[in-house]
Amino acid sequence: MLSRQKFILVITCAVFVFLLYLSSLQTPFIFDDNHMVVRNSLIKHIKHLPAFFKGFATSAPVPKGMCRPLLMLTFAFNYLTCGLNPIGYRIINILFHFLNVAVLFLLLKELLTKVHVKPPNSIFAFIPTLIFLVHPINIESITYISSRSDLMVTLFLLLGITCHIKNKYSLSLLCYAAALLTKETALSFIFFITTYDFIFRKTSIKQWLKNRFSLYAAIASVSALYLIYKNTTFRADYVAPLRSYYSNFLIQARVTFLYLKLFIWPKGLTLFHYIPDYKTIFNLGAFLSVSGLLGIVFIGFKTVKKQPLFSLGIFWFLVGLAPKFYARLRIVAMEHHFYLAGIGIYLIIAFGLSKFYPKLKYKTYFTICVISILSLLTFIRNLEYRDDLIFWKITAQRNPHSANARMGLGVRYMNLEIWSKAKEEIEKAIPLIKDEENAQKAKINLIRVYKEAGENEMAEKLLEETTRQVAKTERPPAGVLQNLGVIYFLAAEDEKALTIWRRALKLYPQSAGIHTNLGNYYLKKSALAKAEKLLDKAIELDPDSLEAVFALGNLYQVSNRSNKAIALYKKALATGHGKKNHLLYYNIGALYLKQDGHKGVEYLAKAIDLKPDFAMAYNDLSVFFASVNPPDWKLAKEFAEKAANFGFKPNEEFLKFLENVDN
């Protein structure tokens, strides 16, 4: 049972963390969220849930996945309860952060007791926990939905290590197994455990190993079973690493000190950080980073006997970052990588408080000041996430060397149809891209931008070059094939588009987008049966695909099945994306105008609410009010004028007629 004091403490922390992250709830999906959640058809059907344990299911249709079935189950839960409304996803992330806060407090209490810090020692555990709760370096792990894997693996590992300290070894192993099914970095558990046991051992090393042999054998067995399961069930296409292990070690040594800097001085937080691409230790930055890293290791060993909690904090930090030294990640430094490793820093803070806090003057005011500043920085950083354009502008500004940052901003400008800005950013991004897959994606986007900007010669030249590259690539990205086909389709080169999409379908049979593209192709050719089959499949794969919904609705209209079209559009309205889509309301309204005029007007009015400059909707309303019995010439004229003001070219005879009508 929780004491009244602890209960109040828990409730206070819960309220604090939710208030602190309240401003982030409406943040849109960003970066990897798009392939892990938004376009991932596997989280959208209950029938697919077993697939999370059978193969690569972290994303669809492209199997970029890793062995993270428990993580994917939480995304499926989110989707099945709230669709693609980001609020539900972020509430779960905030909840996991709060649980980590609670378990960290318990762990710190246990460790402080181990090093004989006399009660009351809660304050020495509570202050580091509060810093962990509010620190802005943790925002990425919480607000960036795909980083839930770090929240979950940290929770399971913290629980497992706390259970180990309390000698509850079976529960500890169970937590470890859950961590392994959440994220691969859980394999570091055995190093966390052995480090703790080594530092806090009360016997010789030989006797310690003898006493712990059966426990370590059990942990090793669980690890081995996991690796066998992962390597036999979760198979991925081989992707050539961007750097050697040697170069990666040098880079990650530098990244280690970046994280320490951001923890102490959290200025310039961003999704992508710039780190030089070190090739040799004789580079001054690499040499200093490796030397500093060795110095930290030396201090860790030197303080094992006299200051075990301080030593454990150092080695926890290093063990938490160790997987990054091995993994050779494409993006070498992201703030969510610090979340688990950073627990070591809070152990060091707890040690420091136990030694010096009682002697400090004005300690309460100082603590309140630190917590307040960190909370304010967290609140401000969360605001940066709320608007897509602002977020990517800040990301590109803080790391202009990042191809991902430039492309993210360029694509955002494309979505807003600001073609000159999109061109500027994508052209800057392409020379920074180091792998062919992402280079092809960028070039496809640039072709579209050139076409929209009227630079057809540039577009054609780049299109020919990219088409040749894609033809030579064994397995081009699904998006590249899909969008390349779209470019040819819009240019009326249907056969080229068909050839590309057929190849894409063979490589990516679970792609809703490719099914939609082929459906549109056959719809254009009036092969309605083929088109309907493909579009039905597209919606089955991705019920949130508005492109597929519009295409199938168009097919129903062409084949005089207006009621089916209306039913389909209404179903799409129930989705997270659909509720804000003015075209869905417009299509329903336009169909209803022929059946039930009043319902048609209602839906067209909703379309205009979402897009006040929607000229086509104004024109349809004008025609409707001119044709009802009796006609409402005043409204017909008013809506016709609005349609013209917003760029629609109505029938000139109709306009002249309205002008001459005596209202």
N, C-alpha and C positions, 0 to 999 in steps of 0.2 A: 504493500500500500504506500502511496506517495504521502509524505507529510504535507501539512497545509502550506508550509513555506515553499517546498519544492513544487507543489501544485500551482501556486501563484506564480512562481518563477517560469514554469512551463507555459502557462496561459499568457503571461506577459511577453515571452519570446514569440509565441505563435502570433499574437496580435501585431507585434512589432514587425515580424518578417512579412506578414501579408500587407500591412500598411506601406512598408518600404517598397514592395514590388507591385503595389496596386496600379501604378502608372504604366506598368509593362504589359498588362493583361491584353490590351488591344493591339499589341505589336504584331505586324504581319509575319508570315513565314518568310525565312531568309535562307539563302545559300543552300546547304545540303538538306534543309527542311523540304525542299521541293521534290527531291527524289526519294527521301525517306518517308515522307508523309503525303504531300499533296498529290503526287503522281503515282504513289505506291498502291497498285490495285490489290496487293495481297493483304493489306490491313482493312480492306473494305468489304470483305465477305467472311462470315464465320467459317465457311467451308475451307478457307485457306489457312486457318490457324495452325493445323498440324504441320503445314509446310515450313513454319518457322523452326521446327526441330529437325527437318529433313534435308535442308539445303540452303543455298544462299537466298535469303529472303529479306535482307535489309533494304533492298530497293527493287523496284520493278519499273519497266520491263528489263532494265539492264542489271545483271546480277553482280552489282558492286559489293554485295553483301558480305558481312562478317558473321561469325558465330555468336549471334546476340538474340536468341529466341525470347528471353524474358523481357528484354527491352522492347522488341516488336509486339509482344502481347500487350504491353501498356499502351503503345500507339494504337493498336487495334481496339482496345477498350475505349480510348479517347474518341476514335472515329465512330464507333458504334453507339456512343452516348451523345456526341455533340457534332458529328460530321467534321467539317473543316473549319469550325469556329475556333480560332487560336486561343480563346479564353480558357477553354477546358484543358488544353494541353499545358498552358502555363500554370494553371492552378495545381496540376499534378507535379510539375517541376518545383514550384514553390513548396509544396507539401514535402517532397523529398529533401529539399534543402533544410526545412525545419526539422525533419527527422534526423538529419545529419548533425544539426546543431544540438539536439537533445542527446544523441549518443556520444558526441564529442565531449559534452559536459560530463557525462558518466565516466568516460574513459579517462579524462583528466583527473577526476576525483580519485579514481582507482590508482592512477600512477603517482599522484601526490601522496597518497597513503603509503604506497610502496617505498617512496624515498623518505618516509617518516616526517613529512610535513604535518605538524600537529594541528588538529582541529582548533578553531573553525578554519577550514581551508577552502571553503566553497568560493570565496571571493577570488582566490588564485585560479580557480577553474572557470569561474563565471566570466571574468573580464576577457580572457582569450576567446572564449566561446562567443561572446558578444561581438568581438572584433571579426571573428569568422562569419558571424551572421550578417554584418553590415558591410564588409569590405568590398569595394567596387571591383577588385580583380576577380571576384566570384560571379559577377553579373553574367558573363558569357555562358557559364555552366547552367544558369537558371533561365535566362531570357531567350537564349538560342536553343530552340526545342531539341535539335539533334544531339545536344550535349547532355541530354538526360542520362546517357550511358555513364557519364562521369559521376553524376549524382547517385545513380543506383549502385555502381560498383563501389563507390566510397562508402555508402551505407552498409552494404553487405560485408565489406572488409572491416569497417569499424566495429560492427556487431561481432564478427568472427574473432577479431583480436581481443575485444572486451571479454567475450566468452572464454577465450584461451587464458586470459589473465585470471579469470575467476575459476579456472580449472574445469570448465564445462566443455570438454573436448568434442563430444559428439555434436553439440549445437554449433561449435566453432567450425567443424567440418561441413555441416549443413549450410552454414552461411557462406563458406568458401565455394561450395558447389553452386549456390545461387549466383555468386559473384562471377564465376566462370561462364555461366550462361547469360551473363549480362554484357561483359566486355573482356577482351583477351588480356588486358593489363592485370586482371585478377591473379594471374600466375605469379605476380610479385608477392602474394600472400605468404608463401613459404619463406621468403627473405625477410618480410616484416616479422614473422614469428621467430625465426632463428636469431635475428638481430636482437629482438626483445629478450629472448632466453639467454643469449650470450652475455648481454649487458647486465642482466639481473640475476645471473646464476650465482649460487652460493657454494659451488663445488669446483673442482678442477675441470678443465675442458674435457678430459677423458671421461670423468665420471658423469659430467653433464650430457655428453653425447650418448653414453650408455643408458642413462635414465630416460632420455628422450627418443631413443632409437625407434621404438614402436610407434610413437606419435608421428615422427617425421616420415616413417615408412608409410603410414596411413595417408598423410598429406601428399606424399610423392605418388602413391597409388591413385588417389583422386585426380592428381594432375596428369598422370599417364593415361588414365581412362578418358579424360577430357580431350587430350591431344589426339588419341586414337579416334575418338568420336568426331572431332573437328576435322581431322585430315582425311577421313574416309567419307564423311557426309557432306562437308562444306568444301567444295572444290571451286577454285576460281581460275579464270584465264591468267596466265603469267603476264605480268606487266614489268618491263625492265625498270629497275630502280634508277633514280635520277643521279645518285651519287654512290661512292664507295663507303664501306663501313668506316674507314679511316677518316674520310672527309666528314661523314655524318657525326662522328665522335667529336671532332673539332667544333663543328657547328653547334652541337647540343651543349658543349661546354660553355659556349658563349650564351646560348639560350638560358642556361641555368642562372646566370648572373642577370639576364634580362628580367627573369621572374622575380628575383630578389629586389631588383631596382623598382619594379612595378609595385611590389608589396610595400616597400618603404615609401615610395613616392609615386602614387598611382596617377601619373599624368600621361596623357597620350594613349589611353586604352583604345584598342582597335581590334578588328577581327583578324587582320593580318599584320604581323610585325616584320620589319625589314631586318634580315640577318645576312651579313656577307657570306658568300659561298667559298668558305675556306678550303683550300686544297693541300696546304702544308702547314705544319706546326711552326715553321719559320716566319709565318706571317705574325706580326706583333700582336694583333688582337687574339689570334688563336693561341699563341704562346702564353699570353697573360691569362686567358680563360682556363687553359689546362693547368697552369701553375696554381691558379686560385682554387680550382677544383681539388687538386692534390693537397693543397693547404687545408681545405675544409675536411677532407678525409683524415688527415693527420690530427687535426684538432678533435675530431670525433673519437679516434682511438685513444688519444691522450687523456680524454676526460671520462673514459668508461668507468673507472673505479671511483673517482672522487665526485663526479657530477653525472650520474647515470641518466637522469632525465634529459639533461642538456645533450648528452651523447646520443640518446635515442632520437631526439628531435632532429639532429644532424643526419643520422643514417636513415630515418624515415623519409626526410626530404629527398635524399639521394636515391633511395630505393624506389620511391614514387615516380621519379623522373627516369629511372633506368630503362624502361621499355622504349622511350623515345630515342635512346642511344642506339638501340638495336633496330628499330622499325623502319628507319629511312623514309619518313613521311614526306609527302609532296609539300605540305605546308609545315615548315619546321617549328614554328612558334605560334601557338594559339593559347589564349588565356585559360581555356577550360582544361588544358593539360596540367595546369598548376593545382587544380582543385584537390585532388587526392594527395599529391606531394606536399602541398602547403600545410597539411595537418602537422607536419614536422615543425613548422615555424611556430604554430600555436603551442606545441609542447615546450619549445624553447622559451616562449613568452611566459608560460605558466611557471617554468623554472625560475626565470628572472624575477617574476612577481613574488614568488615564495621567499626569495633571498633579499630583495630590496624594497618591496612595496611598503612593508610596515614602517620603514625608516623615512619614507618620502614625505615632504611637506606638500600641502595642497593636492594630495593624490586624488581626492574625489573630484575636484574641479578639473584636474588634468585629464582624468579618465573620461569625464563627461565631454570635455572639449574634443578629445580624439574621436570618441564614438560619434559625436555630432558632425564633425567634419567628414568622416568616412560615410556617414549616412547621407549627407548632402551630396557628396560626390556620386554616390550610388543612385540617388534620385535623379540627378542631372544626366548621368550616363544612360539610365533607363529611358529618359525622354528622347535621347538620340536614336534609340531603336524604333520609336513609334512611327516615324515617317520614312518610308522606303528611300525616297530621294535624299533626304537629309542624312540618313544613315550611310548611304553609299558615297555621298559627297565627303562626309567626314572621314570615312574609311580610306578613300583615295587621297585625301589631303594629308592624312597622317602617315600613309605609306604609299607615296607616288611610284615606288619601285615595284609594287605588287600588280601582276597581271590580273589576278582575281579581283582586286579592288577596282581596277580600271574597267574590266569587263562587267563587273556588277553595276557600276555606274552607267556604263554605256548601254547595257540592256534596259536599265531603268529609263533612260532617256528614250530608247526605242519604244518602250511601252507607252510613254507620254507623247510619242510622235514628235519629239524635238530632235530632228534628224541631224542638224549641224553639230549639236553637242554629242550625240551618239557617235557620229563619225569621228570626232576629235578623240573621244575616249578609247574607242575600239582600235583606232590606228595607233594610239600610244600603247595599248595592251599587247598587240600582236608581237612586237619585237621582244617583249619580256617573257613570252610563253616558252617553256622549255621542252614540252612534249607535243608530239604530233596530234594526239587526240584533241587536246584543248585548242591547238592552233587551227584545226579544221573547224571546230565549233565557232571560233572567233571569226574566221573568214566567211563562213556562211552568213553570220549576222552582218558583217560588213558589206557583203553583196546586196543584201536587202536594203541596207542604209543607202548605198550608192544609188540603187534603183529609185528609192523614195526621194532622194535628193536630186534626181534627174541626171546623175552622172553615169549614163548608160554605158559609155565606152569603158570606164573603169570597172563597172559591174561585170560586163561581158568578159573582160580580160581576166579578172579574178575568178569568175565562174568557170572558165575553161581550165585555169590552173588548178582550182580546187577539185573539179570533176576528175581530172587526171590523177591527182593524189588519192582521192577516195577510191578510184578504180583499182589502184595498186595496193591499197590497204586491205589486209586479210579480214579484219573485223572492225569496220568503221563504227563510231558511236551511233546509236539508234537515232539520236536527235539530228546528227549530220545527214544521214540518209533521208530521214523524214523531211527535213527542211530543204534539202537540195532538190528533192522531188517537187516540193511546193513551188520553188522558184521556177522550175521548168513548166509546171502545170499552169502557173499564172501567166507565163510567157507563151501559152498555147502550144508548147512542145510536149504534147500529151504522151507520146510513145516513150520519150526519154524519161519522163516522170514515172510511167508505168514500169519500165525496166528497173529503175532505182528502187521503187517501192516493193516490187516483187522480191528483189534481193534482200531488202530490209525485213520483209515478212519471214523469209527463211531463217534469217539470223535472229530475229526478235519476234517470235510468234505471240508473245504476251503483250505486245505494244498496242495500247488502245489508239495512240496517235496514228500509227501506220494503217491500222484497220480503217480509221476515219478517212485518211487520205485516199485509200483505195475505194472506199465507199463513195466519196465525192467524185472520183474519176468515173466510176460506173454510172453514177447518177447523171453526170454530164452526158454520158453516152446513151442514156435512157435504158440501160440494162438494170431495171429497177429491182429484179429479184436478187441479182448478185449484190447490188448496192445495199439492199435491206439486210441481207445476211451479214455482210461485213460491218454495217453500222450497229446492228443488234449485238454483235460480238464486241465491238468497241465499248458500248455502254455496259455490257456485262463485265468487261475487264476494268473499266473505270467509270463508275456511275456519276462521277463529278465532271466528266468531260463535256463541257458545254459545246465544244466544236462538234462532237458526235451527236449531241441532242439537236442542235440546229440543223445538221445535215439530215438526220432521220425525220425531223419535223418537216423539213422542206420536201423530202420524199413523200411523206404522207399527204402534203398539200398537192403535190404534182399528181398523185394518184387518187385525188378526191376523197381523202380520208381525214377531213378536217377535225372531226371529234377525237381521233387518235392523236393527231398533232397537238390539239389543245391539252389532252390528258398528259402527253409526254412533257410539254412545256411546263405544266403545273407541277408535275413531279420534280422537274429540275428546279423549280422555284423553292422547293422545300430544302434544298442543299444550301450550305454556307455561302458558296459563290453565287448561286442562283438568286438569292434574295436581293442582291445588289446589282443584278444585271438588267439594265433597261431594255435590252433587246428581247429578253424573254417576255416581259410585260407587253412590249410592242407587238410581238408576233401573236400572242394570245388576243390582244385587243383587235388587231387587224382581222383575225379570223372571226372573232365574235361580232364585228361590225356587220358581217354578212348573215349572222344568225340572230343575235340579240344585241341591238344597238347600244342599249344602256350599259350592258356589261362591257361592251367594247370600249365605250367612252371611259368607263372606270379604270380599265387596264391601261389605256393610253395615257390617262392622267397620271397614273403611277409611274409610267415610263418617263413622263416629263418631269415628275418630281425628282427622279434620279438623275435625269439629264435635261436641265432646263433649256438647253439650246438644241433640242432634238427636233430638227426641222421637219423630218418625214412624219413624225407623230402629229405635229401641228397641221400639216397638209391633209392627213387622213381625217382629222377632226373637222377641218374646213369642208371637205367633200361630204362628210357624213351629215353635218348640220345643214348643208345646202340641199341634201337629197331626202331628208326626213319629211314626213307629212304631218303638219305643215312645216315648211322650211324655216329655219332660224337664220335669216340672212345676216343679222348683226354678228352672231357668233361665227358664222362661216367666213365673213369678211375679216373679223378680228384674227382668227386662226390662220387665214391665208396670208395676212400681213406679217404675222410672226414667222411663218414658214419662210417667206421671202427674205425677211430680215436676217434669218439664220442661214441663208445660203441656198435654200431650196428653189428650184426653178419650176414653178407651177405652170399649168396649161394657161397660155396667154388669153385664149378665148374665155376660159373660166374666170380669170381675173377681171377681164373687161366686163363680163356679165355681172360679176359682183359689184363692180364700180357703178354700173347703171341701174342696179336694183334699188328701188325706193324702199328704204328701211322704215 
